Amino acid sequence: QVQLVESGGGLVKPGGSLTLSCAASGIIFDIYRMAWYRQAPGKQRELVASITTVGITNYADTVKGRFTISRDNAKNTVFLQMNSLKPEDTAVYDCKADRQFHSDVWGQGTQVTVSS
């Protein structure tokens, strides 16, 4: 019953904002590093942002200053706030939970489309 459920994707115009959520169940959320990945058509999957168990964050250069990753351990949820969205941000976004010596856990993915 390990599961990550993503929500919040959709269609937005360039310059707009969206916030993605990823709710975890079946894992001890507090001890997992969380990350958001994305994959656009014709491109390989790339790391967008990550956050450690103690809140240390890392961002891809392409989203730095526009995206913010955060986590609420009490709610077993990781968020990705996306501002100033660009067409090149269009992709399927997927969250991942990882822990040493354990298999990674992936969500089902949520589509983000940035288009005018």
Solvent accessible surface area in square Angstrom, and as a share of the most:
residue,aa,sasa,rsa
1,Q,200,0.89
2,V,77,0.44
3,Q,101,0.45
4,L,5,0.02
5,V,72,0.41
6,E,7,0.03
7,S,62,0.40
8,G,37,0.35
9,G,29,0.28
10,G,29,0.28
11,L,132,0.65
12,V,21,0.12
13,K,135,0.57
14,P,59,0.37
15,G,57,0.54
16,G,21,0.20
17,S,61,0.39
18,L,37,0.18
19,T,68,0.40
20,L,0,0.00
21,S,29,0.19
22,C,0,0.00
23,A,47,0.36
24,A,9,0.07
25,S,53,0.34
26,G,45,0.43
27,I,23,0.11
28,I,111,0.56
29,F,1,0.01
30,D,68,0.35
31,I,74,0.38
32,Y,12,0.05
33,R,124,0.45
34,M,0,0.00
35,A,4,0.03
36,W,0,0.00
37,Y,37,0.14
38,R,15,0.05
39,Q,89,0.39
40,A,22,0.17
41,P,120,0.75
42,G,91,0.88
43,K,121,0.51
44,Q,150,0.67
45,R,123,0.45
46,E,55,0.25
47,L,65,0.32
48,V,1,0.00
49,A,0,0.00
50,S,16,0.10
51,I,8,0.04
52,T,27,0.16
53,T,54,0.31
54,V,124,0.71
55,G,38,0.36
56,I,114,0.58
57,T,58,0.33
58,N,82,0.42
59,Y,41,0.16
60,A,26,0.20
61,D,122,0.63
62,T,87,0.51
63,V,0,0.00
64,K,118,0.50
65,G,82,0.78
66,R,34,0.12
67,F,6,0.02
68,T,69,0.40
69,I,5,0.02
70,S,48,0.31
71,R,37,0.14
72,D,46,0.24
73,N,50,0.26
74,A,101,0.78
75,K,143,0.60
76,N,49,0.25
77,T,13,0.08
78,V,0,0.00
79,F,60,0.25
80,L,0,0.00
81,Q,83,0.37
82,M,0,0.00
83,N,50,0.26
84,S,58,0.37
85,L,2,0.01
86,K,84,0.35
87,P,75,0.47
88,E,119,0.53
89,D,1,0.00
90,T,33,0.19
91,A,2,0.02
92,V,64,0.37
93,Y,0,0.00
94,D,25,0.13
95,C,0,0.00
96,K,25,0.11
97,A,0,0.00
98,D,34,0.18
99,R,84,0.31
100,Q,144,0.64
101,F,197,0.82
102,H,91,0.41
103,S,95,0.61
104,D,72,0.37
105,V,24,0.14
106,W,79,0.28
107,G,13,0.12
108,Q,118,0.52
109,G,14,0.13
110,T,18,0.11
111,Q,88,0.39
112,V,0,0.00
113,T,42,0.24
114,V,4,0.02
115,S,54,0.35
116,S,119,0.77
